[in-house]
Amino acid sequence: MGEGKVRDTETAAVVVQAQDAEYVPLPHGGGFTLLMDGGPLAVNRLALGPGAAGARPHVHSSAAELFHVLSGTVEFRLGGTVEEVGPGGLVLVPPGLPHAFGATTDGPAELLVVMNSSAERFEYFRALGRIQHGLQPFTDLLPLQDQYDVHFVDHA
């Protein structure tokens, strides 16, 4: 299945072995583990260094996004509220709700991130890796907001 690429999920199970998942390193010591893309769900595991931002404020017009905190503590900005969520906690962000998140400064964090999106999103995460390493400008993502259903906002 390589890169976690989903084909016929209506009639077959999807299995992604750890060694088959692509890893996109981030400069703060974390990174994306890209698990599944282009099917009924988009799934990645995100490791964040202490105090590292996971995402700047954005909104999804049609996709819900689920975060399961695997370790550490993550601060979520959800509309006008801020919630700290620790290991085992879960956050479900409905379409249309501005949100942002990042690891708290007291240590690293890991999350499982699941979206009900058929859009292929792996290239978006690869671009984020390049942007965070200074290899590509953030403005390159702006024309692709509709394609990835990630619409950046000034605040969340």
DSSP file with accessible surface (Angstrom, degrees, kcal/mol):
  #  RESIDUE AA STRUCTURE BP1 BP2  ACC     N-H-->O    O-->H-N    N-H-->O    O-->H-N    TCO  KAPPA ALPHA  PHI   PSI    X-CA   Y-CA   Z-CA
    1    1 A M     >        0   0  110      0, 0.0     4,-1.1     0, 0.0    15,-0.1   0.000 360.0 360.0 360.0 -20.0    0.0    0.0    0.0
    2    2 A G  T >4  +     0   0   38      1,-0.2     2,-1.9     2,-0.2     3,-1.7   0.340 360.0  21.5  45.1 164.5    3.1    2.3    0.4
    3    3 A E  T 34 S-     0   0   91      1,-0.3    -1,-0.2    17,-0.3    18,-0.1   0.536 123.2 -83.6  24.1  17.7    2.6    5.8    1.7
    4    4 A G  T 34 S+     0   0    1     -2,-1.9    33,-1.4     1,-0.2    -1,-0.3   0.796  72.1 175.6  67.4  23.7   -0.7    4.7    3.3
    5    5 A K  B <<  -a   37   0A  43     -3,-1.7     2,-0.4    -4,-1.1    -1,-0.2  -0.473  20.7-143.0 -69.3 128.4   -2.5    5.2    0.0
    6    6 A V        +     0   0    7     31,-1.8    -1,-0.1    -2,-0.3     8,-0.1  -0.744  26.9 166.1 -94.9 135.6   -6.2    4.1    0.2
    7    7 A R        +     0   0  184     -2,-0.4     2,-1.1     1,-0.1    -1,-0.1   0.552  67.5   3.1-110.7 -93.8   -7.8    2.4   -2.8
    8    8 A D    >>  +     0   0   88      1,-0.2     4,-1.0     5,-0.1     3,-0.7  -0.678  62.8 162.8-103.3  83.3  -11.1    0.6   -2.4
    9    9 A T  T 34  +     0   0   46     -2,-1.1    -1,-0.2     1,-0.2     5,-0.1   0.577  67.5  68.8 -80.6  -7.2  -12.1    1.1    1.2
   10   10 A E  T 34 S+     0   0  183      1,-0.1    -1,-0.2    -3,-0.1    -2,-0.1   0.774 116.9  20.1 -79.5 -24.7  -15.7    0.2    0.6
   11   11 A T  T <4 S+     0   0  109     -3,-0.7     2,-0.3     1,-0.1    -2,-0.2   0.441 122.8  49.4-123.1  -2.4  -14.8   -3.5    0.0
   12   12 A A  S  < S-     0   0   56     -4,-1.0    -1,-0.1    -5,-0.0     2,-0.1  -0.986  76.3-113.4-140.5 149.8  -11.4   -4.0    1.6
   13   13 A A        -     0   0   88     -2,-0.3     2,-0.5    -3,-0.1    -5,-0.1  -0.399  29.3-129.8 -73.0 156.6   -9.7   -3.3    4.9
   14   14 A V        -     0   0   48     -5,-0.1     2,-0.4    -2,-0.1    -8,-0.1  -0.948  25.6-178.8-111.0 126.4   -6.9   -0.8    5.0
   15   15 A V        -     0   0   89     -2,-0.5     2,-0.5     2,-0.0   -11,-0.1  -0.994   5.7-177.5-126.4 125.3   -3.7   -1.8    6.7
   16   16 A V        -     0   0   39     -2,-0.4     2,-0.2   -12,-0.1     5,-0.1  -0.967  16.6-148.9-122.6 112.2   -0.7    0.5    7.0
   17   17 A Q    >>  -     0   0   99     -2,-0.5     3,-1.7     1,-0.1     4,-0.7  -0.526  23.6-117.8 -76.8 147.9    2.4   -1.0    8.6
   18   18 A A  G >4 S+     0   0   86      1,-0.3     3,-1.2     2,-0.2    -1,-0.1   0.886 114.6  54.9 -53.5 -41.9    4.6    1.4   10.6
   19   19 A Q  G 34 S+     0   0  149      1,-0.3    -1,-0.3     3,-0.0    -2,-0.0   0.690 105.1  54.7 -70.2 -14.7    7.5    0.8    8.3
   20   20 A D  G <4 S+     0   0   69     -3,-1.7     2,-0.3   -18,-0.1    -1,-0.3   0.573  85.7 100.7 -92.1 -10.8    5.4    1.8    5.2
   21   21 A A  S << S-     0   0   18     -3,-1.2     2,-0.3    -4,-0.7    14,-0.2  -0.553  73.8-125.0 -79.2 137.7    4.4    5.2    6.6
   22   22 A E  E     -B   34   0B  52     12,-1.0    12,-3.0    -2,-0.3     2,-0.5  -0.600  20.3-147.4 -79.2 141.6    6.2    8.2    5.3
   23   23 A Y  E     -B   33   0B 116     -2,-0.3    10,-0.2    10,-0.2     8,-0.0  -0.946   9.5-167.0-114.6 129.0    7.8   10.5    7.9
   24   24 A V  E     -B   32   0B  14      8,-3.0     8,-2.5    -2,-0.5     2,-0.1  -0.943  20.3-142.5-114.2 106.3    8.1   14.3    7.4
   25   25 A P  E     -B   31   0B  69      0, 0.0     6,-0.3     0, 0.0     5,-0.0  -0.373   8.8-152.4 -71.7 149.2   10.5   15.8   10.0
   26   26 A L    >   -     0   0    8      4,-2.8     3,-1.5    21,-0.1     4,-0.1  -0.880  24.8-116.1-117.2 153.2    9.9   19.1   11.6
   27   27 A P  T 3  S+     0   0   70      0, 0.0     4,-0.0     0, 0.0    -1,-0.0   0.689 107.3  65.6 -68.9 -16.4   12.6   21.5   12.9
   28   28 A H  T 3  S-     0   0   56     21,-0.1    24,-0.1     1,-0.1     3,-0.1   0.294 125.3 -91.9 -88.8  12.7   11.5   21.4   16.5
   29   29 A G  S <  S+     0   0   71     -3,-1.5    19,-0.1     1,-0.3     2,-0.1   0.366  99.8  93.0  95.6  -4.4   12.4   17.7   16.8
   30   30 A G        +     0   0    3     -4,-0.1    -4,-2.8    17,-0.1    -1,-0.3  -0.166  48.5 175.1-101.7-161.2    8.9   16.4   15.9
   31   31 A G  E     -BC  25  47B   0     16,-1.6    16,-2.8    -6,-0.3     2,-0.4  -0.939  32.1 -86.2 171.0 170.5    7.3   15.4   12.6
   32   32 A F  E     -BC  24  46B   6     -8,-2.5    -8,-3.0    -2,-0.3     2,-0.6  -0.844  22.2-158.1 -96.7 133.5    4.4   14.0   10.7
   33   33 A T  E     -BC  23  45B  39     12,-3.1    12,-2.3    -2,-0.4     2,-0.7  -0.961  19.9-146.2-106.0 111.3    3.9   10.3   10.3
   34   34 A L  E     +BC  22  44B   0    -12,-3.0   -12,-1.0    -2,-0.6    10,-0.2  -0.705  30.4 162.6 -86.0 114.3    1.7   10.1    7.2
   35   35 A L  E     +     0   0B  39      8,-1.9     2,-0.3    -2,-0.7     9,-0.2   0.853  56.8   7.3-103.4 -46.4   -0.6    7.1    7.6
   36   36 A M  E     + C   0  43B  27      7,-2.1     7,-2.3   -31,-0.0     2,-0.3  -0.993  60.4 168.8-148.3 141.0   -3.6    7.3    5.3
   37   37 A D  B     +a    5   0A   4    -33,-1.4   -31,-1.8    -2,-0.3    83,-0.2  -0.990  54.3  24.4-149.8 149.0   -4.6    9.6    2.4
   38   38 A G  S    S+     0   0   22     81,-0.8    82,-0.2    -2,-0.3    80,-0.1   0.749  96.5  84.5  71.7  26.6   -7.1    9.9   -0.4
   39   39 A G  S    S-     0   0   11      2,-0.6    -1,-0.2    78,-0.4   -31,-0.1  -0.460 105.5 -57.6-131.6-150.5   -9.9    7.7    1.0
   40   40 A P  S    S+     0   0   71      0, 0.0     2,-0.3     0, 0.0    79,-0.1   0.745 123.1  34.8 -71.8 -18.7  -12.8    8.3    3.4
   41   41 A L        -     0   0   66     75,-0.2    -2,-0.6    77,-0.1     2,-0.5  -0.978  64.8-149.9-133.7 148.0  -10.3    9.4    6.1
   42   42 A A  E     - D   0 115B   5     73,-2.5    73,-2.5    -2,-0.3     2,-0.4  -0.979  28.0-175.9-111.9 127.5   -7.0   11.3    6.2
   43   43 A V  E     +CD  36 114B  19     -7,-2.3    -7,-2.1    -2,-0.5    -8,-1.9  -0.989  12.2 158.0-132.9 133.4   -4.8   10.1    9.1
   44   44 A N  E     -CD  34 113B   6     69,-2.2    69,-3.3    -2,-0.4     2,-0.5  -0.976  32.3-133.6-145.7 158.0   -1.5   11.2   10.5
   45   45 A R  E     -CD  33 112B  98    -12,-2.3   -12,-3.1    -2,-0.3     2,-0.5  -0.967  25.5-159.8-109.7 130.0    0.4   11.1   13.7
   46   46 A L  E     -CD  32 111B   2     65,-2.9    65,-2.5    -2,-0.5     2,-0.5  -0.956   8.0-165.8-119.4 122.6    2.0   14.4   14.7
   47   47 A A  E     -CD  31 110B  22    -16,-2.8   -16,-1.6    -2,-0.5     2,-0.4  -0.916  12.0-168.3-104.1 132.0    4.9   14.7   17.2
   48   48 A L  E     - D   0 109B   3     61,-3.3    61,-2.3    -2,-0.5     3,-0.1  -0.970  16.5-130.8-123.2 136.0    5.6   18.2   18.5
   49   49 A G    >   -     0   0    5     -2,-0.4     3,-2.4    59,-0.2    54,-0.3  -0.291  56.4 -62.0 -72.4 166.8    8.5   19.5   20.4
   50   50 A P  T 3  S-     0   0   83      0, 0.0    55,-0.3     0, 0.0    -1,-0.2  -0.263 124.3  -0.2 -54.2 126.5    8.0   21.5   23.6
   51   51 A G  T 3  S+     0   0   41     53,-1.9     2,-0.2    56,-0.5    54,-0.2   0.470  95.5 147.7  74.4   3.0    6.1   24.7   22.8
   52   52 A A    <   -     0   0   11     -3,-2.4    51,-2.4    52,-0.3     2,-0.3  -0.473  49.4-120.9 -75.4 139.2    5.9   23.9   19.1
   53   53 A A  E     -G  102   0C  64     49,-0.2    49,-0.3    -2,-0.2     3,-0.1  -0.563  19.0-167.8 -74.6 138.0    2.9   25.0   17.1
   54   54 A G  E    S-     0   0C   9     47,-2.8     2,-0.3     1,-0.4    48,-0.2   0.793  73.0  -8.5 -92.1 -37.2    0.9   22.3   15.4
   55   55 A A  E     -G  101   0C  22     46,-1.9    46,-1.3     3,-0.0    -1,-0.4  -0.943  65.1-125.0-159.9 139.8   -1.2   24.5   13.2
   56   56 A R  E     -     0   0C 130     -2,-0.3    43,-0.1     1,-0.2    99,-0.1  -0.351  63.5 -61.1 -76.0 165.8   -1.8   28.2   12.8
   57   57 A P  E    S+     0   0C  21      0, 0.0    96,-1.9     0, 0.0     2,-0.3  -0.245  78.1 144.0 -55.7 129.7   -5.4   29.4   13.0
   58   58 A H  E     -GH  99 152C   6     41,-2.2    41,-2.7    94,-0.3     2,-0.3  -0.951  35.1-141.8-156.4 171.8   -7.5   27.8   10.3
   59   59 A V  E     - H   0 151C  24     92,-1.9    92,-2.8    -2,-0.3     2,-0.5  -0.976  10.2-139.9-141.7 149.6  -10.9   26.4    9.4
   60   60 A H        -     0   0    3     -2,-0.3    36,-2.9    34,-0.3    37,-0.2  -0.968   8.1-157.7-109.8 129.1  -12.2   23.5    7.4
   61   61 A S  S    S+     0   0   83     -2,-0.5    -1,-0.1    34,-0.2    89,-0.1   0.842  87.7   7.4 -77.1 -31.4  -15.3   24.2    5.3
   62   62 A S  S    S+     0   0   88     87,-0.1     2,-0.4    33,-0.1    -1,-0.1   0.584 110.4  81.5-126.7 -13.4  -16.4   20.6    4.9
   63   63 A A        -     0   0    1     86,-0.2     2,-0.3    31,-0.1    33,-0.2  -0.781  59.5-144.2-104.4 140.9  -14.3   18.3    7.0
   64   64 A A        -     0   0   22     -2,-0.4    52,-1.5    52,-0.2     2,-0.4  -0.710  19.4-149.6 -88.7 150.9  -14.5   17.5   10.7
   65   65 A E  E     -FE  93 115B   9     28,-2.4    28,-3.3    -2,-0.3     2,-0.4  -0.990   7.4-162.2-129.5 129.8  -11.1   16.9   12.4
   66   66 A L  E     -FE  92 114B  51     48,-3.4    48,-2.7    -2,-0.4     2,-0.5  -0.921   2.6-166.7-113.8 133.3  -10.5   14.7   15.4
   67   67 A F  E     -FE  91 113B   0     24,-3.1    24,-2.5    -2,-0.4     2,-0.5  -0.984   3.9-171.1-119.4 126.6   -7.4   14.9   17.6
   68   68 A H  E     -FE  90 112B  65     44,-2.5    44,-2.7    -2,-0.5     2,-0.6  -0.977  21.5-138.6-114.9 117.3   -6.5   12.2   20.1
   69   69 A V  E     + E   0 111B   0     20,-2.6    19,-3.3    -2,-0.5    42,-0.3  -0.652  22.9 179.2 -79.1 116.7   -3.7   13.2   22.4
   70   70 A L  E     -     0   0B  60     40,-2.6     2,-0.3    -2,-0.6    41,-0.2   0.823  65.3  -8.3 -87.0 -36.9   -1.3   10.3   22.7
   71   71 A S  E    S+ E   0 110B  45     39,-1.6    39,-2.0    16,-0.1    -1,-0.3  -0.985 107.2  19.4-157.2 159.4    1.3   11.9   25.0
   72   72 A G  S    S-     0   0   23     -2,-0.3     2,-0.4    37,-0.2    37,-0.2  -0.224  88.8 -66.2  75.0-168.2    2.1   15.3   26.5
   73   73 A T        -     0   0   32     35,-0.3    31,-2.3    34,-0.2     2,-0.4  -0.984  42.4-162.0-125.5 134.8   -0.3   18.2   26.7
   74   74 A V  E     -JI  85 103C   0     11,-2.6    11,-2.8    -2,-0.4     2,-0.6  -0.949  11.3-143.3-119.3 133.6   -1.7   20.1   23.8
   75   75 A E  E     -JI  84 102C  76     27,-3.1    27,-1.6    -2,-0.4     2,-0.5  -0.874  19.3-164.1 -96.1 123.0   -3.3   23.6   23.9
   76   76 A F  E     -JI  83 101C   0      7,-3.2     7,-2.6    -2,-0.6     2,-0.6  -0.926  12.3-155.6-107.9 130.3   -6.2   23.9   21.5
   77   77 A R  E     -JI  82 100C  88     23,-3.0    23,-1.7    -2,-0.5     2,-0.6  -0.939  19.1-179.1-100.5 116.0   -7.7   27.2   20.5
   78   78 A L  E >   -JI  81  99C  27      3,-2.7     3,-2.1    -2,-0.6     2,-0.3  -0.909  58.0 -58.6-123.9  99.4  -11.2   26.5   19.5
   79   79 A G  T 3  S-     0   0   18     19,-2.9    77,-0.1    -2,-0.6    18,-0.0  -0.488 122.4 -16.6  60.9-121.1  -13.2   29.5   18.3
   80   80 A G  T 3  S+     0   0   87     -2,-0.3     2,-0.3    -3,-0.1    -1,-0.3   0.286 124.2  82.1 -97.4  10.1  -13.0   31.8   21.3
   81   81 A T  E <   -J   78   0C  77     -3,-2.1    -3,-2.7     2,-0.0     2,-0.4  -0.800  61.0-147.8-116.1 159.9  -11.9   29.3   23.9
   82   82 A V  E     -J   77   0C  83     -2,-0.3     2,-0.4    -5,-0.2    -5,-0.2  -0.992  17.4-178.3-125.1 130.7   -8.6   27.7   24.9
   83   83 A E  E     -J   76   0C 105     -7,-2.6    -7,-3.2    -2,-0.4     2,-0.5  -0.997  18.2-148.7-129.9 132.4   -8.5   24.1   26.2
   84   84 A E  E     -J   75   0C 122     -2,-0.4     2,-0.4    -9,-0.2    -9,-0.2  -0.887  20.1-168.2 -96.5 130.5   -5.4   22.1   27.4
   85   85 A V  E     -J   74   0C  19    -11,-2.8   -11,-2.6    -2,-0.5     3,-0.1  -0.981   0.6-162.2-125.7 128.3   -5.8   18.4   26.7
   86   86 A G    >   -     0   0   28     -2,-0.4     3,-2.4   -13,-0.2   -17,-0.3  -0.266  44.7 -41.5 -99.6-173.9   -3.6   15.7   28.2
   87   87 A P  T 3  S+     0   0   89      0, 0.0   -17,-0.2     0, 0.0    -1,-0.2  -0.173 127.5  17.4 -53.5 133.2   -2.8   12.1   27.3
   88   88 A G  T 3  S+     0   0   53    -19,-3.3   -18,-0.1     1,-0.3     2,-0.1   0.237  95.9 128.8  89.0 -12.8   -5.9   10.1   26.3
   89   89 A G    <   -     0   0   21     -3,-2.4   -20,-2.6   -20,-0.2     2,-0.4  -0.338  43.3-152.5 -76.5 158.8   -8.0   13.2   25.7
   90   90 A L  E     -F   68   0B  98    -22,-0.2     2,-0.4    -3,-0.1   -22,-0.2  -0.984  10.2-168.8-135.2 141.8   -9.9   13.8   22.5
   91   91 A V  E     -F   67   0B  16    -24,-2.5   -24,-3.1    -2,-0.4     2,-0.5  -1.000   4.0-164.9-130.6 129.7  -11.0   16.9   20.6
   92   92 A L  E     -F   66   0B 110     -2,-0.4   -26,-0.2   -26,-0.2    -2,-0.0  -0.974   6.0-163.9-115.3 119.5  -13.5   16.9   17.7
   93   93 A V  E     -F   65   0B   2    -28,-3.3   -28,-2.4    -2,-0.5     3,-0.1  -0.905  12.9-144.2-104.7 117.0  -13.6   20.1   15.7
   94   94 A P    >   -     0   0   67      0, 0.0     3,-1.7     0, 0.0   -34,-0.3  -0.362  36.0 -80.5 -75.2 160.5  -16.7   20.4   13.4
   95   95 A P  T 3  S+     0   0   62      0, 0.0   -34,-0.2     0, 0.0   -31,-0.1  -0.281 116.5  27.5 -55.5 141.4  -16.5   22.0   10.0
   96   96 A G  T 3  S+     0   0   47    -36,-2.9   -35,-0.1     1,-0.2   -32,-0.1   0.307  86.7 120.1  91.2  -9.6  -16.5   25.8   10.2
   97   97 A L    <   -     0   0   57     -3,-1.7   -37,-0.3   -37,-0.2    -1,-0.2  -0.802  62.7-130.6 -93.4 117.2  -14.9   26.2   13.6
   98   98 A P        +     0   0   40      0, 0.0   -19,-2.9     0, 0.0     2,-0.3  -0.403  40.6 165.8 -61.9 138.2  -11.7   28.2   13.6
   99   99 A H  E     +GI  58  78C   1    -41,-2.7   -41,-2.2   -21,-0.2     2,-0.3  -0.986  23.2 177.4-153.8 159.6   -9.0   26.3   15.5
  100  100 A A  E     - I   0  77C   4    -23,-1.7   -23,-3.0    -2,-0.3     2,-0.3  -0.950  11.8-174.1-153.7 162.4   -5.3   26.1   16.2
  101  101 A F  E     +GI  55  76C  19    -46,-1.3   -47,-2.8    -2,-0.3   -46,-1.9  -0.992   9.0 164.3-159.3 161.5   -3.1   23.9   18.4
  102  102 A G  E     -GI  53  75C  11    -27,-1.6   -27,-3.1    -2,-0.3   -49,-0.2  -0.966  42.6 -82.6-170.9 163.6    0.4   23.3   19.7
  103  103 A A  E     - I   0  74C   8    -51,-2.4   -29,-0.2   -54,-0.3   -54,-0.1  -0.462  48.0-114.6 -71.5 145.7    2.3   21.6   22.4
  104  104 A T    >   -     0   0   15    -31,-2.3   -53,-1.9    -2,-0.1     3,-1.1  -0.354  28.7-108.7 -73.0 166.0    2.6   23.3   25.8
  105  105 A T  T 3  S+     0   0  126    -55,-0.3    -1,-0.1     1,-0.2    -2,-0.1   0.613 106.1  78.5 -75.6  -9.5    6.0   24.4   26.9
  106  106 A D  T 3  S-     0   0  125      1,-0.2    -1,-0.2   -33,-0.1   -34,-0.0   0.509 109.7 -38.6 -81.7  -0.9    6.4   21.8   29.6
  107  107 A G  S <  S-     0   0   15     -3,-1.1   -56,-0.5   -34,-0.1   -34,-0.2  -0.929  73.8 -58.2 164.6 174.0    7.3   19.0   27.1
  108  108 A P        -     0   0   83      0, 0.0     2,-0.3     0, 0.0   -35,-0.3  -0.244  45.6-158.3 -71.0 166.5    6.8   17.3   23.8
  109  109 A A  E     -D   48   0B   1    -61,-2.3   -61,-3.3   -37,-0.2     2,-0.4  -0.979   8.7-155.5-144.6 154.0    3.4   16.0   22.7
  110  110 A E  E     -DE  47  71B  60    -39,-2.0   -40,-2.6    -2,-0.3   -39,-1.6  -0.996  13.9-176.8-132.1 140.9    2.0   13.4   20.2
  111  111 A L  E     -DE  46  69B   0    -65,-2.5   -65,-2.9    -2,-0.4     2,-0.5  -0.977  25.1-138.7-133.9 148.5   -1.4   13.4   18.6
  112  112 A L  E     -DE  45  68B  54    -44,-2.7   -44,-2.5    -2,-0.3     2,-0.5  -0.935  28.1-162.0 -99.8 125.9   -3.3   11.1   16.2
  113  113 A V  E     +DE  44  67B   4    -69,-3.3   -69,-2.2    -2,-0.5     2,-0.4  -0.956  10.8 179.7-117.7 125.6   -5.1   13.4   13.8
  114  114 A V  E     -DE  43  66B  31    -48,-2.7   -48,-3.4    -2,-0.5     2,-0.4  -0.989   3.3-176.0-129.0 131.2   -8.1   12.1   11.7
  115  115 A M  E     -DE  42  65B   3    -73,-2.5   -73,-2.5    -2,-0.4     2,-1.7  -0.973  30.4-131.5-124.4 142.6  -10.2   14.0    9.2
  116  116 A N        +     0   0   86    -52,-1.5     2,-0.4    -2,-0.4   -75,-0.2  -0.616  65.9 128.8 -87.4  77.2  -13.2   12.8    7.3
  117  117 A S        -     0   0   13     -2,-1.7   -78,-0.4   -54,-0.1   -79,-0.2  -0.996  52.0-163.2-138.1 132.3  -11.8   14.0    4.0
  118  118 A S        +     0   0   95     -2,-0.4     2,-0.1   -80,-0.1   -77,-0.1   0.511  62.5 112.3 -90.2  -4.0  -11.3   12.4    0.7
  119  119 A A  S    S-     0   0   28    -79,-0.1   -81,-0.8     1,-0.1     2,-0.6  -0.423  78.8-116.0 -66.9 138.3   -8.9   15.1   -0.4
  120  120 A E        +     0   0  106    -83,-0.2     4,-0.1   -82,-0.2    -1,-0.1  -0.705  42.5 170.6 -76.6 118.6   -5.3   13.9   -0.7
  121  121 A R     >  +     0   0    5     -2,-0.6     4,-1.7     2,-0.1     3,-0.5   0.450  46.3  96.0-113.4  -5.5   -3.5   15.8    2.0
  122  122 A F  H  > S+     0   0    4      1,-0.2     4,-2.3     2,-0.2     5,-0.2   0.904  85.6  53.9 -58.2 -39.6    0.0   14.2    2.2
  123  123 A E  H  > S+     0   0   74      1,-0.2     4,-2.5     2,-0.2    -1,-0.2   0.874 104.2  56.8 -65.1 -31.0    1.5   16.9   -0.1
  124  124 A Y  H  > S+     0   0   14     -3,-0.5     4,-2.3     2,-0.2    -1,-0.2   0.943 108.8  45.5 -61.3 -46.2    0.1   19.5    2.2
  125  125 A F  H  X S+     0   0   15     -4,-1.7     4,-2.0     2,-0.2    -2,-0.2   0.878 111.0  52.9 -68.4 -35.5    2.0   18.0    5.1
  126  126 A R  H  X S+     0   0   46     -4,-2.3     4,-2.1    -5,-0.2    -1,-0.2   0.924 109.4  49.9 -62.4 -42.7    5.1   17.7    3.0
  127  127 A A  H  X S+     0   0    4     -4,-2.5     4,-2.9     1,-0.2    -2,-0.2   0.908 107.1  54.3 -63.4 -40.4    4.8   21.4    2.2
  128  128 A L  H  X S+     0   0   24     -4,-2.3     4,-2.7     1,-0.2    -1,-0.2   0.902 107.1  51.7 -60.1 -40.4    4.4   22.3    5.9
  129  129 A G  H  X S+     0   0    3     -4,-2.0     4,-1.5     2,-0.2    -1,-0.2   0.936 111.4  46.2 -60.3 -45.9    7.7   20.4    6.6
  130  130 A R  H  <>S+     0   0   84     -4,-2.1     5,-2.9     2,-0.2     6,-0.7   0.910 112.7  51.0 -63.6 -39.7    9.5   22.4    3.9
  131  131 A I  H ><5S+     0   0   28     -4,-2.9     3,-1.8     4,-0.2    -2,-0.2   0.943 109.3  49.2 -64.2 -45.7    7.9   25.7    5.1
  132  132 A Q  H 3<5S+     0   0   72     -4,-2.7    -1,-0.2     1,-0.3    -2,-0.2   0.797 110.3  51.5 -68.0 -24.6    9.0   25.0    8.7
  133  133 A H  T 3<5S-     0   0   86     -4,-1.5    -1,-0.3    -5,-0.2    -2,-0.2   0.398 117.7-114.3 -88.4   2.5   12.5   24.2    7.5
  134  134 A G  T < 5S+     0   0   65     -3,-1.8    -3,-0.2     2,-0.2    -2,-0.1   0.666  85.7 117.5  76.1  17.5   12.6   27.5    5.6
  135  135 A L  S   <S+     0   0  134     -5,-2.9    -4,-0.2     1,-0.2    -5,-0.1   0.538  78.0  25.1 -92.7  -9.2   12.8   25.8    2.2
  136  136 A Q  S    S-     0   0   38     -6,-0.7    -2,-0.2    -5,-0.2    -1,-0.2  -0.980  85.3-110.4-152.7 142.2    9.5   27.2    0.9
  137  137 A P    >   -     0   0   70      0, 0.0     3,-1.7     0, 0.0     4,-0.3  -0.505  21.6-127.7 -78.4 146.9    7.4   30.3    1.8
  138  138 A F  G >> S+     0   0   43      1,-0.3     3,-2.5    -2,-0.2     4,-0.5   0.844 105.1  72.3 -57.7 -33.8    4.1   29.9    3.6
  139  139 A T  G >4 S+     0   0   87      1,-0.3     3,-0.7     2,-0.2    -1,-0.3   0.728  79.9  74.4 -59.8 -18.9    2.5   32.0    0.9
  140  140 A D  G <4 S+     0   0   73     -3,-1.7    -1,-0.3     1,-0.2     4,-0.2   0.769  93.5  54.1 -62.9 -25.8    2.8   29.0   -1.4
  141  141 A L  G X4 S+     0   0    4     -3,-2.5     3,-1.6    -4,-0.3    -1,-0.2   0.737  87.7  80.4 -79.6 -22.8   -0.1   27.4    0.5
  142  142 A L  G X< S+     0   0   69     -3,-0.7     3,-1.3    -4,-0.5     4,-0.2   0.893  90.9  48.4 -58.0 -42.8   -2.5   30.3    0.1
  143  143 A P  G 3  S+     0   0  109      0, 0.0    -1,-0.3     0, 0.0     3,-0.2   0.670 110.1  56.2 -71.3  -9.3   -3.7   29.4   -3.4
  144  144 A L  G <> S+     0   0   56     -3,-1.6     4,-2.1    -4,-0.2     5,-0.2   0.299  71.3 107.1-103.6   9.3   -4.2   25.8   -2.4
  145  145 A Q  H <>>S+     0   0   46     -3,-1.3     5,-1.7    -4,-0.2     4,-0.9   0.880  82.5  45.5 -59.1 -41.2   -6.6   26.5    0.5
  146  146 A D  H  45S+     0   0  136     -3,-0.2     3,-0.4    -4,-0.2    -1,-0.2   0.917 109.9  55.0 -68.1 -41.2   -9.6   25.1   -1.4
  147  147 A Q  H  45S+     0   0  115      1,-0.2    -2,-0.2    -4,-0.2    -1,-0.2   0.900 120.6  30.2 -58.8 -41.9   -7.8   22.0   -2.6
  148  148 A Y  H  <5S-     0   0   13     -4,-2.1    -1,-0.2     2,-0.2    -2,-0.2   0.455 103.2-126.0 -98.1  -1.2   -6.8   21.0    0.9
  149  149 A D  T  <5 +     0   0   10     -4,-0.9     2,-0.5    -3,-0.4   -86,-0.2   0.908  69.5 129.4  52.0  44.5   -9.9   22.5    2.7
  150  150 A V      < -     0   0    1     -5,-1.7     2,-0.6    -6,-0.2    -1,-0.2  -0.948  35.7-176.3-127.2 106.3   -7.5   24.4    5.0
  151  151 A H  E     -H   59   0C  39    -92,-2.8   -92,-1.9    -2,-0.5     2,-0.2  -0.935  19.3-138.4-110.7 112.1   -8.5   28.1    5.1
  152  152 A F  E     -H   58   0C  38     -2,-0.6     2,-0.3   -94,-0.2   -94,-0.3  -0.446  21.1-169.5 -74.6 141.2   -6.2   30.2    7.2
  153  153 A V        -     0   0   49    -96,-1.9     3,-0.1    -2,-0.2    -1,-0.0  -0.864  32.5-118.4-126.8 161.9   -7.8   32.8    9.5
  154  154 A D  S    S+     0   0  164     -2,-0.3     2,-0.3     1,-0.1    -1,-0.1   0.755  95.0   5.7 -72.2 -26.1   -6.3   35.7   11.5
  155  155 A H              0   0  139    -99,-0.1    -1,-0.1   -56,-0.0   -56,-0.1  -0.985 360.0 360.0-153.0 159.1   -7.5   34.3   14.8
  156  156 A A              0   0   19     -2,-0.3   -78,-0.2   -58,-0.1   -57,-0.1  -0.946 360.0 360.0-132.3 360.0   -9.1   31.2   16.2
